[in-house]
Amino acid sequence: MDFFLSPAFAQAAAGAQGNAWVSMLPLVLIFVVFYFLLIRPQTKRAKEHREMVGRLASGDEVVTTGGILGRITDIGDVFITLEVAPNVAIRVQRVQVAQLMPKGTLKSA
């Protein structure tokens, strides 16, 4: 039966040990590229957003993630109250604030 199949020798597998590290190198390089191109910038943006939400104060003009422009009238731990028009106020979650706008933006809108 040996003339149809060549016998497998255990000694051939010993040479593949050194190649296992070399074959894992592209996987490690891909992870490093993903870290610097995807993970690190996203964590940086999340940190900047947390800091911006932490600095919110009454009188700031903000835009929510839903696109609502308003002035903060009351601020709590979880919710803020936005005045979107004269005598019209809504409550939104604090983390839903997407952007802090320059003063006077609400008058020009």
N, C-alpha and C positions, 0 to 999 in steps of 0.2 A: 504494500500500500504506500510505501515511501516514495515510489516513483511518480505518484500523482501529486502529492503534497510535500513540500519541503519541511523538515522538522524545525520547530521553533526552539531556540536556545535561550536559556535564561541569561546568558552573558550579554546578549544584545541589549537587554533592558538597562544594564548598568551604564551604558554610554548615553542613554536618554536622560539621565539625572541632570547632567549639566545643561542640557537643552531645555529643561523645564523652567529654569530661571529666565532663560533668554525668551522663551515663549510667553512668559508672564509680563515681560517688559512693555509691550504695547498696551496691555490692559492698565498698567500703572500710569503710563503716559497719558492715556485717555482720561483717567480719573483726574490727573493733575490739570489737564486742559479744561475739563468740566469745572473744576474748582475755581480756576482763575477767570473763566469766561462766564459762568452761570451762577454758581453758588455765592461767591464772594461779593459780586455787585448787588445781588438780590438782598443779602443780609445787610449790606451797607445802606441800601435804600430803605429797608425796614427800620433800621436804627434811626435814620434821619426822620422818618415819619413819626416814630415814637417820640423823639425829642420835640418835633414840631407840635404834636398833640399835647405834650406835657407843658409847653410854653403858652398855650392858648389863654387869652384873658378877655374880660368883658370889653366890648368896643372894637375887637378885631373883626375885620371883614374876611369871610371865608367862602370857599366853594366846597360843597359836599360831593361825594362820589356820584350822586344822582344828578349833579349839575345845578343845584340850587345855590344861588348867591344870597348871602345874608350877613347881618351884623350880629355878633354874639351879645345877648343881653343878660343871660344868666348862665352860669357854668357850674356843673356838679361833677361828681366822681365819674359817672358813666354817661350822663346825658348833658347836652347843652341846649339852650333855647336860642333860636335864631329869629331875628326880626327880618322878614323877607319883604315886607311892605309896611306902610304906616298902619299901626294897630293890627298887624297880622304876624303872629309868632308861631313857630313850629318847634317841636322838640325832636332832636336827632341824637343818635349815639355819637359820642365824642370821637371814636375811631373812624367814623364815616367822613370826617373832614379830610378832603383831598389836598387842598391848597390854601395857603394863607395869602390873601390878596393885599395889594398896597392900599393905604388909606385913601378914601375918595372914590374908589372903584364903584361903590354902590350908587353914588350920585350920578355917575356918568352912564350907568347901565339903564 
